[in-house]
């Protein structure tokens, strides 16, 4: 459930930033400031966010 929120937050960055993360970092990492848990999104998950954004346009 929390990972879905992380993906939602990443999605708000937009297509350009997501593509940059895929190319430069091969994914993304986010740390929850409440519990300290680290969430990692793969490049495939970021690519799916881009597809979702394009479908919403």
The first five atom37 places (N, CA, C, CB, O) and aatype in JSON, in Angstrom:
{
  "aatype": [20, 20, 20, 20, 20, 20, 20, 20, 20, 20, 20, 20, 20, 20, 20, 20, 20, 20, 20, 20, 20, 20, 20, 20, 20, 20, 20, 20, 20, 20, 20, 20, 20, 20, 20, 20, 20, 20, 20, 20, 20, 20, 20, 20, 20, 20, 20, 20, 20, 20, 20, 20, 20, 20, 20, 20, 20],
  "atom_mask": [
    [1, 1, 1, 1, 1],
    [1, 1, 1, 1, 1],
    [1, 1, 1, 1, 1],
    [1, 1, 1, 1, 1],
    [1, 1, 1, 1, 1],
    [1, 1, 1, 1, 1],
    [1, 1, 1, 1, 1],
    [1, 1, 1, 1, 1],
    [1, 1, 1, 1, 1],
    [1, 1, 1, 1, 1],
    [1, 1, 1, 1, 1],
    [1, 1, 1, 1, 1],
    [1, 1, 1, 1, 1],
    [1, 1, 1, 1, 1],
    [1, 1, 1, 1, 1],
    [1, 1, 1, 1, 1],
    [1, 1, 1, 1, 1],
    [1, 1, 1, 1, 1],
    [1, 1, 1, 1, 1],
    [1, 1, 1, 1, 1],
    [1, 1, 1, 1, 1],
    [1, 1, 1, 1, 1],
    [1, 1, 1, 1, 1],
    [1, 1, 1, 1, 1],
    [1, 1, 1, 1, 1],
    [1, 1, 1, 1, 1],
    [1, 1, 1, 1, 1],
    [1, 1, 1, 1, 1],
    [1, 1, 1, 1, 1],
    [1, 1, 1, 1, 1],
    [1, 1, 1, 1, 1],
    [1, 1, 1, 1, 1],
    [1, 1, 1, 1, 1],
    [1, 1, 1, 1, 1],
    [1, 1, 1, 1, 1],
    [1, 1, 1, 1, 1],
    [1, 1, 1, 1, 1],
    [1, 1, 1, 1, 1],
    [1, 1, 1, 1, 1],
    [1, 1, 1, 1, 1],
    [1, 1, 1, 1, 1],
    [1, 1, 1, 1, 1],
    [1, 1, 1, 1, 1],
    [1, 1, 1, 1, 1],
    [1, 1, 1, 1, 1],
    [1, 1, 1, 1, 1],
    [1, 1, 1, 1, 1],
    [1, 1, 1, 1, 1],
    [1, 1, 1, 1, 1],
    [1, 1, 1, 1, 1],
    [1, 1, 1, 1, 1],
    [1, 1, 1, 1, 1],
    [1, 1, 1, 1, 1],
    [1, 1, 1, 1, 1],
    [1, 1, 1, 1, 1],
    [1, 1, 1, 1, 1],
    [1, 1, 1, 1, 1]
  ],
  "atom_positions": [
    [[0.82, -1.19, 0.0], [0.0, 0.0, 0.0], [0.87, 1.26, 0.0], [-0.94, -0.01, 1.21], [0.64, 2.18, -0.79]],
    [[1.86, 1.3, 0.88], [2.74, 2.47, 0.91], [3.54, 2.59, -0.37], [3.67, 2.39, 2.09], [3.82, 3.7, -0.83]],
    [[3.92, 1.43, -0.97], [4.69, 1.49, -2.2], [3.87, 2.16, -3.31], [5.14, 0.08, -2.63], [4.42, 2.86, -4.15]],
    [[2.56, 1.93, -3.31], [1.69, 2.59, -4.29], [1.74, 4.1, -4.11], [0.24, 2.08, -4.16], [1.71, 4.84, -5.09]],
    [[1.83, 4.56, -2.87], [1.95, 6.0, -2.62], [3.28, 6.53, -3.13], [1.8, 6.3, -1.13], [3.35, 7.64, -3.67]],
    [[4.32, 5.75, -2.95], [5.64, 6.15, -3.45], [5.6, 6.29, -4.96], [6.72, 5.13, -3.03], [6.11, 7.26, -5.52]],
    [[4.99, 5.31, -5.63], [4.88, 5.38, -7.08], [4.04, 6.59, -7.51], [4.27, 4.09, -7.64], [4.35, 7.24, -8.51]],
    [[2.99, 6.87, -6.75], [2.17, 8.04, -7.05], [2.96, 9.33, -6.92], [0.97, 8.09, -6.14], [2.81, 10.25, -7.74]],
    [[3.79, 9.41, -5.91], [4.63, 10.59, -5.73], [5.65, 10.71, -6.86], [5.36, 10.53, -4.37], [5.89, 11.81, -7.37]],
    [[6.24, 9.6, -7.25], [7.2, 9.63, -8.37], [6.5, 10.05, -9.67], [7.85, 8.23, -8.56], [7.08, 10.78, -10.48]],
    [[5.28, 9.61, -9.85], [4.52, 9.94, -11.06], [4.33, 11.44, -11.19], [3.16, 9.24, -11.04], [4.29, 11.97, -12.3]],
    [[4.22, 12.13, -10.07], [4.02, 13.58, -10.1], [5.24, 14.32, -10.63], [3.7, 14.09, -8.7], [5.14, 15.49, -11.0]],
    [[6.39, 13.65, -10.69], [7.59, 14.29, -11.22], [7.51, 14.52, -12.73], [8.81, 13.45, -10.89], [8.18, 15.4, -13.26]],
    [[6.7, 13.73, -13.41], [6.53, 13.9, -14.84], [7.41, 12.99, -15.68], [6.8, 15.32, -15.21], [8.36, 12.38, -15.18]],
    [[7.08, 12.93, -16.95], [7.73, 12.01, -17.88], [9.22, 12.29, -18.05], [7.06, 12.08, -19.22], [10.03, 11.35, -18.06]],
    [[9.59, 13.53, -18.17], [10.99, 13.87, -18.42], [11.87, 13.43, -17.26], [11.15, 15.37, -18.65], [12.92, 12.81, -17.47]],
    [[11.45, 13.74, -16.04], [12.24, 13.38, -14.87], [12.29, 11.86, -14.68], [11.67, 14.05, -13.6], [13.33, 11.31, -14.32]],
    [[11.17, 11.19, -14.93], [11.15, 9.73, -14.81], [12.1, 9.09, -15.82], [9.72, 9.19, -15.01], [12.83, 8.16, -15.48]],
    [[12.09, 9.59, -17.05], [12.98, 9.07, -18.08], [14.44, 9.3, -17.69], [12.69, 9.71, -19.44], [15.29, 8.44, -17.92]],
    [[14.72, 10.45, -17.11], [16.07, 10.75, -16.65], [16.51, 9.77, -15.57], [16.14, 12.19, -16.13], [17.66, 9.32, -15.57]],
    [[15.61, 9.44, -14.65], [15.93, 8.47, -13.6], [16.21, 7.09, -14.19], [14.77, 8.39, -12.59], [17.1, 6.38, -13.72]],
    [[15.45, 6.72, -15.21], [15.67, 5.43, -15.86], [17.06, 5.39, -16.49], [14.57, 5.16, -16.93], [17.82, 4.44, -16.31]],
    [[17.39, 6.45, -17.23], [18.65, 6.48, -17.97], [19.88, 6.64, -17.06], [18.62, 7.6, -18.97], [20.9, 5.98, -17.27]],
    [[19.78, 7.49, -16.06], [20.95, 7.78, -15.23], [21.09, 6.87, -14.02], [20.88, 9.21, -14.77], [22.2, 6.5, -13.64]],
    [[19.95, 6.5, -13.41], [20.0, 5.77, -12.16], [19.47, 4.34, -12.25], [19.22, 6.5, -11.13], [19.6, 3.57, -11.3]],
    [[18.89, 3.99, -13.39], [18.31, 2.66, -13.59], [17.23, 2.35, -12.53], [19.41, 1.59, -13.54], [17.09, 1.21, -12.09]],
    [[16.49, 3.39, -12.15], [15.44, 3.23, -11.15], [15.4, 4.42, -10.22], [15.64, 1.94, -10.35], [16.01, 5.46, -10.49]],
    [[14.68, 4.27, -9.11], [14.57, 5.35, -8.14], [14.5, 4.77, -6.74], [13.34, 6.23, -8.42], [14.14, 3.6, -6.54]],
    [[14.84, 5.59, -5.77], [14.8, 5.18, -4.38], [14.17, 6.31, -3.57], [16.23, 4.82, -3.84], [14.5, 7.48, -3.76]],
    [[13.27, 5.94, -2.68], [12.62, 6.92, -1.81], [12.63, 6.39, -0.38], [11.15, 7.22, -2.28], [12.43, 5.2, -0.15]],
    [[12.87, 7.28, 0.56], [12.9, 6.91, 1.97], [11.7, 7.54, 2.68], [14.23, 7.36, 2.64], [11.46, 8.74, 2.56]],
    [[10.95, 6.73, 3.42], [9.83, 7.21, 4.21], [10.38, 7.96, 5.42], [8.9, 6.02, 4.66], [11.18, 7.42, 6.19]],
    [[9.97, 9.19, 5.57], [10.47, 10.0, 6.69], [9.81, 9.63, 8.01], [10.25, 11.47, 6.4], [10.27, 10.07, 9.06]],
    [[8.73, 8.85, 7.97], [8.05, 8.44, 9.2], [8.68, 7.18, 9.8], [6.57, 8.2, 8.92], [8.98, 7.12, 10.99]],
    [[8.88, 6.16, 8.94], [9.38, 4.88, 9.45], [10.83, 4.59, 9.07], [8.51, 3.76, 8.97], [11.45, 3.69, 9.62]],
    [[11.36, 5.35, 8.12], [12.73, 5.15, 7.68], [12.91, 4.06, 6.65], [13.57, 4.85, 8.85], [14.04, 3.79, 6.23]],
    [[11.82, 3.42, 6.23], [11.91, 2.34, 5.24], [12.3, 2.92, 3.88], [10.57, 1.57, 5.14], [11.85, 3.99, 3.48]],
    [[13.15, 2.18, 3.18], [13.6, 2.58, 1.84], [12.81, 1.79, 0.81], [15.13, 2.36, 1.67], [12.75, 0.56, 0.85]],
    [[12.21, 2.51, -0.12], [11.46, 1.9, -1.21], [12.23, 2.1, -2.51], [10.03, 2.51, -1.32], [12.73, 3.19, -2.79]],
    [[12.33, 1.03, -3.29], [13.03, 1.11, -4.57], [12.08, 0.8, -5.7], [14.24, 0.15, -4.59], [11.32, -0.17, -5.65]],
    [[12.13, 1.63, -6.72], [11.33, 1.43, -7.93], [12.29, 1.1, -9.07], [10.45, 2.7, -8.27], [13.26, 1.82, -9.3]],
    [[12.02, 0.02, -9.76], [12.88, -0.4, -10.86], [12.65, 0.47, -12.08], [12.62, -1.88, -11.21], [11.68, 1.23, -12.14]],
    [[13.53, 0.36, -13.04], [13.35, 1.11, -14.28], [12.08, 0.67, -15.0], [14.57, 0.93, -15.2], [11.44, 1.48, -15.66]],
    [[11.7, -0.6, -14.88], [10.46, -1.07, -15.49], [9.24, -0.42, -14.83], [10.35, -2.59, -15.38], [8.28, -0.06, -15.52]],
    [[9.29, -0.26, -13.52], [8.17, 0.39, -12.82], [8.09, 1.87, -13.21], [8.34, 0.25, -11.29], [6.99, 2.41, -13.36]],
    [[9.23, 2.52, -13.36], [9.23, 3.91, -13.8], [8.72, 4.03, -15.23], [10.64, 4.51, -13.69], [7.99, 4.96, -15.55]],
    [[9.1, 3.09, -16.08], [8.62, 3.1, -17.46], [7.1, 2.93, -17.5], [9.31, 1.97, -18.28], [6.43, 3.54, -18.34]],
    [[6.56, 2.12, -16.6], [5.11, 1.95, -16.55], [4.43, 3.25, -16.11], [4.73, 0.8, -15.58], [3.34, 3.57, -16.59]],
    [[5.05, 3.98, -15.22], [4.5, 5.28, -14.82], [4.44, 6.23, -16.01], [5.34, 5.9, -13.69], [3.48, 6.99, -16.16]],
    [[5.46, 6.19, -16.86], [5.47, 7.03, -18.07], [4.32, 6.63, -18.98], [6.82, 6.9, -18.81], [3.63, 7.49, -19.53]],
    [[4.11, 5.33, -19.15], [3.0, 4.85, -19.97], [1.67, 5.33, -19.4], [3.01, 3.29, -20.06], [0.79, 5.78, -20.14]],
    [[1.53, 5.25, -18.09], [0.31, 5.71, -17.43], [0.08, 7.21, -17.66], [0.36, 5.42, -15.93], [-1.03, 7.64, -17.94]],
    [[1.16, 7.99, -17.54], [1.04, 9.42, -17.77], [0.63, 9.74, -19.21], [2.35, 10.1, -17.45], [-0.18, 10.63, -19.44]],
    [[1.19, 9.01, -20.16], [0.84, 9.22, -21.56], [-0.61, 8.85, -21.82], [1.76, 8.41, -22.48], [-1.28, 9.5, -22.62]],
    [[-1.1, 7.81, -21.16], [-2.49, 7.4, -21.33], [-3.45, 8.43, -20.74], [-2.72, 6.03, -20.68], [-4.57, 8.58, -21.23]],
    [[-3.03, 9.12, -19.71], [-3.86, 10.13, -19.05], [-3.93, 11.42, -19.84], [-3.34, 10.4, -17.66], [-4.84, 12.23, -19.65]],
    [[-2.96, 11.63, -20.75], [-2.91, 12.89, -21.51], [-3.94, 12.92, -22.6], [-1.53, 13.11, -22.11], [-4.03, 13.91, -23.34]]
  ]
}
